[in-house]
Structures are given as C-alpha cells and as structure tokens.
C-alpha cells in the first residue's frame, strides 16, 4: 500500500527545496510558473519517460532525473511557439539521434534553438545537473529501500517536480511572469 500523504509531503518538500535553488540561481523568482496545458502533458509523457529513465537510475541517476527537466523546458517552449501544432507531439519526438541518451542535447539545439557550445546551453546544463543532484540527495535522505515500490513512487514524484521546474524555467526565460491583477472596485451600483 502506497502512503499518499507521505508522497505528497515529499513532493512538496522537494519542490520547495528545488524552487529555492532556482531562485538562488536567478532562473526563477520564488514562484512556479505553470499552465494546465503544460502540466497535463506530463501525464501523457511520464510513462514513456519512466520506461526510458528507470534503466539508467543505477548507472546515471542524475541523468534519469535531469532529463525530465529538459522535457519540461521543451514542452513549455512548444506551448509558447505553437501549442495547436505541438499539443499532441509524442514524447519520442524529443529524442536525439541516440534516443533517450542525447535527448537533452536535441532539446537544447532543435527545440530551444541554442548551439551546444553557447553560454545559454552551458547554463541550462549546469542548472539541470544541480537540480538533479539536489533531488538525488533529497531522495537518498529518505532512506527508502532501493528498488522497492516506495523508491519508485518517490522517484516518480521527483521527476514530476523536475519536469514542472524545467517548464517554469523556460516560461520565465520566454518572458512570462506572475503579475497581480487589480480589479476595479464595483462601487456605486444600485441595489436591485
């Protein structure tokens, strides 16, 4: 039986910690930018992502976590550019020539439009690596039995957070931000 309360608390803690890190590195401003469209795509893509990433956890744990952030960046970028055309793009459309292994480079070059040697590409790589390393540290602190059902669920929550943060980072880079909307006061109306 999965302890949903524990998993929700873990997801909240990891989101808070990684959001704090993103704010510290000035890629976000203390809030998670998101849209229902982008969040919903994770539900469609997660099963295929997990199928690719889980076999890499033992040898490449940061990759298995970080690539979810790249997927989030790609989806956010496609949402901004032409969501009608890209809202149903399959997960594998983000693959590079080597499939999952170079998906990060494919997203940076083909979706985001940066040369791999550019400062922007290097900054993205450093940020995703730091976020994934921090997420991995937080997962390990939970002292969950490796390869157990709970370990899988904790990992699934961590990559969901990485996806959402990747999307938020890209939305901010594209110029999106939260703004307070002040509605005009409705004074002076006659009672009916």
N, C-alpha and C positions, 0 to 999 in steps of 0.2 A: 504494500500500500504506500503510495506516494504522499508525503506530507506537504500539501499545497501551501499551507501557511508558512512553513519553513522556506519553501522555494520562492514564494512571493517576497518574503523578507530578504532572502539572499539577493534576489534580483534588484530590489530597492537599494540594498547596501552597495552592490557592485555598480549600479547606475550612479548613485551619489558620489562614490569614490572616483569613477572614471570621468564623470561630468566635472568634478572638482579639478582633475588633472587637465582636462580640455580647457577649462577656464584659466588655469595657471599658465598654460602654454598659448593662451590667447586665440585658440581656434574656435572657442565658444565663449559666451558671456554669461555663464551661470544658469542658462535655461536650455532645455532641449527643444530645438525647433523640429516640428514634425507635421505630417499631414496624414489623414486617414488612408489616402491612396497609397502612400509610401509604406506605411505600417502594414497595410493589407497584403502588399506584395511579398513580405517576409513569410507570411503563412503559406503562400504558394511555393516559394523558393526553398524554404527551410528543409523539407525532406530530401531534396536532391543535394543541397549543400551539406547536410549532415552525412549523407551517403559518401560524399567525396572527402569530407574532413575527418571523420572518425578514424579511418585507417591511418591518418597522419598524426594522430594525437601522440602516440608513443615516441616517434622519432622527431616530429616537428610540431610540438604543442603550440608554439606561438603562431605558426602559420595556420594551424587548424582553427585558431581563434581570430587572428587578424584579418584573414580573407573575408570574413563576414562584414567587417567594416568597409572594405573595398566594395563589396556588393551593395551595401547601403549607399555609398557615395555614387555608384553608377546609377542606381535606381533614382536617387534624388536628381542627378544630372539629367537623366532621361525624362523625368517628371517635368522638370523645368523647360526642357527644349521642345518636346512634342509628346505629351502624355497620350494623346489619342493614338498616335502611331506606335508608341512603345509600351503601353499599359499591359499588353499581353505577351511581351517578349519573354521567351523562355530563359530559365536560369543558364542553360548552356550557351546562350548567345553571348555571355560574358567571358567564356573560355578564351584562352590564348591558344597558340598552335600546339602547346603541350597539355591542353585541357586545364584541369584544376591547378596544376603545378605553376603555371605562369599567368594565371588569371589576374593577379594583381597588376602585372606589367601591361597586360592587354587593356584593363580598365583605365589605367593611368594614360596610356597612349591613345587608344582608339575611342574611348568614351569621354574621358576628361580632356583629352587633346594636348597632353604635355609630353615633351621628349623625356625619355627616361633619365637623361643626364641634367635636366633642368633643375633649378633650385626648388620649384614647386613640387616636382616628383620626389626629390630627396626629402623635402619637408613632410610630405604625405607618408613616405616610407618610415621615417623616424617616428612620427606621431602614431601610426598604426602599430609599430613594433612596441612602443612604450605602453600604449593602451593594452595590447595583448599580454605583455609581460606582467603588467599590474593585475590584469584579470586572472592570469595564471597563478600569481602569488595569492590572490584572494581565494581562488578555488582551493589551492593547496592548504590554506589556513583552516579550511572547513574540516580537514582530517576525515574525509569520506573514503571508504574503501574503494580503491581503484577498480575499474571495470564493473562496478555494481550498478544496479538500476538508478540509485540516487546519484551516483557520479555522472551518469548520462544526463539526468534531468538538470543537474547543476550546470553542466557544460552547455546544454541547450539554452538555459537562461542566460548564460554569459555571452553566447554568440548572438542571441537576440538583442542584448544590450549593445554589443559591438556594431551590429547592423544599424540600429537606431542612431547610435552616435556617429557612425560614418555618414548616414543620411543628413544628420543635423550639421555636421562639419561642412558638407558640401552645400547645403542650403545657405549657411552663413557665408561661405565663400562666394556664392552667387548673389549675395546682397540681401537675402531675406533676414528679417529681424522681427521680434515682437514689439509692437507698439501699443500703448494704451489708447483706447478709443473712448473719447468723452462724448457721450450722447447729450444732445441739447435737453435742457430741462423742459418739462411739459407744463409749465406754469400758465395760469390764465385761462385754463379751459373751463368752460361752463359745465356744471353738473347736469346730467340728464335725469 
